[in-house]
């Protein structure tokens, strides 16, 4: 075992759980990395109690005092990037370059939290002679965030810096498949000067997620994961009168027009479909080929062939995920899809126990096929043919999801039509993964998001705080 067994992190130090443990294995090569506890509600009670005890002092600090800690934390992220990128690579399977890119995004998100004193400055207005109205933001109390396996560093930073800098205390539940990064985050926050109890880590599976949703002393919950689980978490958390924001899955459509730049479009589509082994909710799942674009399809296949498992294409998270993804490909082929590039049955020399799926391109997929609507979450691109843009937009609008939609074109009016009519929260024009930079927030539509607002950006401030409106009258 490469790393010591993990424990929960409560009140500033590791805290053993009485629950059973499970093994954490690397999808890169099958090596045993560590073990992680499956915590009990008693463990959660301890973490919540620590967070409650820390809240009065932490929330009483000025916003600038709290943000000073995140300036130091940002530097620690920078200083430890190489070491922690290696951990991310080992426990998630993505390449080292992708892991470094994830850290850069985490740093960007932390920088936004550092800027809160300049963003949350309050409002004051003399509404009539002698009468002032003002607004101030106050934290909620103990909050929680629950994160998935696919971005062990970035996704936790969608919520941790903003929630804590706003004055809340937190119980963090990382995916049990990638738990090592979660403890490293806690250690770096402590090193940056975060007081004990402000940030706590509780490991576990479905049962601890349900306990978080049910806990009477947790005021708000964010969740990122698949749509069925996001729905369940949102329903359960709000049933106990919590604030909740649950981000679900996606089936993103990349509309390729005949006038699109061939080289840029092909490399962009291939990277969007296969980056992070396709395990991201902003990945290209479906390329909608409009009209005569065979020359672009051929180049997409060529660009995808340059992605080599174990070199510049990472592993998928588990053997179960590999089996599931390959079953989707086999089913689509049996239903009439044309396999232009086949990623099934891949093994990597020296990493035979790793779980790899090669880049896969399927042509002549039809909307009635399962692969056209299911979230595959692997390096698989489905191509659906349409005759014109209206048909392509009807196809995109019919999807129950709504994270991203993209158009590749050199025509401004075509781009405007897609940005106006696509049913998605994040739109790309010649950009295959249209994740907004901060302070523009991340947030989808439809079955890709449950709750109100964005999980990052300026909009997240409203989620993590409540406003107090003050009307003052001073008599002469």
N, C-alpha and C positions, 0 to 999 in steps of 0.2 A: 504494500500500500504506500503510495507516494506521499500522501499528506496524512497528518494525524486525524483521528476521528473528530468529526464536527460536533459541536454542542450549540445549543441556543446561546444568544448573546443578550443578556438581560442586565440592566442597571450597570452597564459599563464593563462587564466581564463575562467570560464563558460560564454557562449554567447548564449542568447536566439535566437531561430529561429522563423520566422513569419509563418512557415509552420504548418500544422496540426500535431497532435501527435497520436501515436498508443500505445496500452497497451503491456507491457512485462509481460507475465505470466510464471510461473515455470512449466516445464513438470513433475517435481517431484510430485506435489500435486495440480496443477492448481491455486495456489495462485497468486494474482496480486503483482508483484515485483516493477514495476515502469512504467513510460511512456517515450517514446522516440520520438523526432521530426523527421518528414520527411522533410529534409532540401531542400531549393530552390537553384537554381544557384547563387542567390545573396549571400547566406550563403557561398557557395563554393568560390565565388570571394573574400569574406572577409578573408577566411582561406588562400587562395593562396597569397593574398596581404601581410598577416602577415608573411608567409613563405618567400616571396621574400624580405621583409624588413630585415628579420633576416639572410638571406643567406650571405651577404658580411662579416659580423663580424664572424659568425660561421665558414665559410669556410676558413677564414684567420688564425684561430687558428691552432697550430701544431696538428698533429695527436695524439701525446701523451696528449696534453691538452684536446682534445675532449674525448679521451679514459678514462681519469681520472674520468670524470663524470659517465661513465658506470661502473667503479669499484664501485663507491658509489651506483649506481642503482642496481647492482648485489646484494649488501648487503641488500638493501631495499626489493628486491624480496624475499630474504631469510627470512628477519625479518617479513614480512607480509604474508608468505605463508599460514598459517592456515586460516586467515581471507579471503584472496582472493580465496583460494581453496573452501571455503564455498560458495562464490559468484558464482564461476564457476559451482559448483554442483547445485546450485539453478536455475541458468538461462539456463544451458545446459542439466542437468539431469543426467550426469555421476556420478559415485560414488565419495566419498571423496578421496579414495585412488587413483582413476584414475585422479582426479583433482590435487592431490599432484604430481603425476608422470608428469603431464603436466607442472607444475611449475619447476620441476627439469630439464626438457628439455629446458624450457625458460631460465633458469640460464645457462645451457650449451651453448646455442646460444649466450647469452650475454658475456660469457667468451671468446668465439672466437673473438667477436668484440674488447674486451679488449686487445687481443693479436695482433691486427693489426699493431702496431709499429714494431713488430718482423717479421711480414709477408710481409708488404708493405715497404720494405726498399729501393726500387729503384735499378736500375742497372747502372753501369758505366763500360765502356770498352775502352781501348786505341785501336782504330781500325787500326791506322797507326801512324808512328812517328809524334807527335805533334797534333794528332786528337783524341778527345774523343767523344764517343756517350753515352748518358744517357737517362733513361726513368723515368718519374715521373707521378704519378696518380693524377687526379684532379676530384672533384665532378661535378655532372651534373647540379645541381640547385634545383628547387622544384620538388619533386617526390611524388608518391602516392602509397599506398598499400590498397588493397580491400580484406577482409578476410571473411571466412565462419563461420557458427555457430558451427561446430563440435569441434573446438579447440580454445576457446576464448582467451587463453593466449599463447599457444605454436605457433600457426601459425602466429600471428602478429610478434612474435620474429624471425621468419624466415627472416624478412626483416628489422624491425625497428632498431635493434642495428647496423647492418652492414651498412645500408644506412646512418644513422645519423653520426656514427663514421667516415664514409668516407667523411663527410663534406656537405652532402645534407641536405635540410630541407624538411619537409614532411607534407602531408595531408593524414590522415588515415581514412578509411571508414570501420568500423566494421559491421558485420551482425546486422541488426535491431532486430534479434531474441535474440542476446546475447550482448547487447550494454553496460551493466554496467561495464564489465571488461575493455572495451576500455577506458572509462573515468578514471578508476583506474590506468591504465598504464600511462596515461597523468599526473595524479597527482603525481605518484611516480617519473617519469622523472623530473618533476618540482622540487620536493623535493630533488632530487639528484644534482640539480644545472643546469639543462638544461635551456639555455636562452629562454625567451619568444619568441614565434613565430617559433621556430625550429620544434616543433611537435604540430600539430593541429588535432583535431578530428571533423569530419563532419558526422553526422548520416543521414540515409535515406534509400531509397529503390532503385529500378532499375533506376529511373530517375536521381538520383545523381551519380550513376555509369556511366551512359551515359554522364553526364556533365563532370565528371572527364576525361573520354576518349576524350572528345571534347575540353577541356580547352587548349587554346593556350600557356599558361605559365607553364604547367606541362610537364616536360621533359621525365618522365618514369613512367610506371605503372606495378605493379605486381598484380596478381589476383589468388585466389584459390577458386575453386568451382566445379560445375558440368561441364562436357565436352561441352554440348551445349552452356552454358553461357561463358565458357572459350574461345570457338571459337569466339563468338560474341564480347567479350571484346578485344581479340587480334586483330581481324579484324578492329574494330572501332578505337582502340588506334593507331595502326600502320597506319591507313588511315590519321591520323593527324601528322604522322612522329614522333611519340613517340617511344622510346624503350618500349618493352612490353614483359613480360613473364607471361603466363597464365597456371596455373596447373589445369588439368581437373580431371575427375573421373577415375574409374578403375574397372576391373573385374579380380581379382588376382586368379591365379591357384596354388594350393598346390598339387604337385605330390607325392603320397604316394606309395612307392615300398614295395614289400612283405618282404624285409629284414629290414625294418625300426624298430627302437626300439618302442615297442608298447606303453608303458606308456608315454614316452617323447612325441611321435608323437601325441597321442590322447589328452593329456592335452594341447599341443602346438596348435593343430588345433582348439580345442574348444575355447581356449583363443583368438586366432587370429580372429575367426569368430564372437565371441560375445563380446569381449572387447570393451569398449565405446559404447555398444549396437550396435555394427557393423557399427557405423557411422564414419568410417574413410576410406580414400582411400587406405590404406594399409591392410585392413581387408581381411581375407580368405573368398572369395565368393564361390569358387568352389574347392572341393577336387576331384582330379583326381585319382581314385582308380585303380591301375595297377595290374592286375592279382588277385591272391587269397589273399585278405586283409580283409575278413569279420571279422576276429578277431580284427583288428584295428578299423573297422567301429563300432563294438559293443562297444569298449572302448571309442570311440569318443562320442557316444550317452550317455554313463554313465558319462563321464566327463562333458558333456553339461548339464545333468540333475542336476549337483551340482551347477549350476548357477541359483540363485533365484532372480527374479525381486524384486526390493526394498531392497535387501540385498547386494549381490555382483554382481548384474546386474542392470545397470541404466536404466532410461527412454529414449525413443526416443523423438525427439525435440518437436513434436506437435501431436495433434489429427489427423491432415491430414496425417502426416508421418505414424502414426500407421495404419490408414485405408489403405494407399497405400501398406505398407509392407504386411499386412494381405491379401490384394487382390492378391499380387504376389504368396503367398503360396496357396491360394484357386485355382488360375488359374493353377499352376503347378500340384496340386493334380488332377484336372479335366482332365489334359492332360496325366496323367498316372504316375506321380511321386509318390513314396511311402513315406508317412509321418512317419518317425521313431520317431520324437519328435516334438510335436505341440505346438507352442507358441502363438497361437491365443486366443483372448478372455481373456487375463490376466487382473486382477485387483489386487491392493495391498491394504491390509487392512490399513485403516487410511489415505490412499492416493488415494481414489477412483476416484478423478479427475485427477490423474496422467496419463501419456500416456506411458504405458509399453507394450512391446512385449517380450514374453518368448523365450528362446533359441529354435531354430527350426532346425531339420536335415531332409533333403529330399534326399532319395535314388532313384536310377534308373532315374535320370534326363537325358534327351537326348539333344544333341546340338541344335536341332530344337525348343526346348521349349523357351519361352520368358525369363524365369528366368535364362536360361543358358547364356544369353548375356546382359540382362539389369542390371544396377547397382541398387541393391535393397536397399542398405544403411540401413540395419537392421541386427539383430542377426540371420541370416538365412544362413545355409550352404547347398549348393547343391552338391550332389555326382554324378559324371559321371564316368561310368565304361569304362576302356580300357583294351586291351589285352596285350599291351607291351609299352615300353617307347617311341618308335617312334610315335605310335598313340597318346600318351599323349602329346608329343611335338607338333604334328600337330594341336591338339586341342588348345593348348596354343598359338601357332603362329597365329591361325585363328582369335583370338580376336582382335578387333580394338584398344583395350587399351594396355598399356604397363608400368604400374607402377611397379608391383612386380611379381615375380614367385619364387616358393619354391619347393625344393625336399627333401623328407625324405628318407634317405638311409644310409647304413653303407658301401657302396661300393664307392671308390674314383673315379673310371672311370664313374660310373653313375652320380655322382655329377658333374664331369667335363663336361659330355655331356650336362647336363641341363644348367650349367653356360655358356657354349659356344653357345648353340642353342636357348635358350629361348629368346623371343622378348620382353624384359622388361629392364628397366633401373636399377632396384634394385633386386638382386637375394639373396635368402636365402638357405642355406644348413643346414637343421634341425633347422631353425630359422623362425618362422611363421610370424613375422612382421619385415622384414629386412630393417628397417629404419637405415641408416648409422649414426654412431656417428660423431660429428664434429672433424676434418675439412672435412670429406668426405661428399660431397654435396647430398642433396635430389633432385631427378629429374627423371621423367619417360621418356618413349618413346611413339611414335605413338600418339594416341588420348588422351594420359594422359598429354601431355605437348605441348604448342604452344609457340614457341620462342626458342632461343638458350641458352644453359647453364643450370646450376643448380641454384635453388633458395636459397640454403644455401651453406655453406662450402667456400673453397678458390675460387671456380668458381664464386661465387656471387660478388666478388670484381670487376671483369671485367664488370658486369652489372651496378654496381652503380658508376663507375668511367670512365673517359676517359684518355687515355695516351697521354703524351706529350713527343716527342722524340727530344732530344737536341744534336746537333753536334757542338763541340767547336774546334777552332784552335787558339792557342796562338803562335804568331811569336816571334822568338828570337830577 
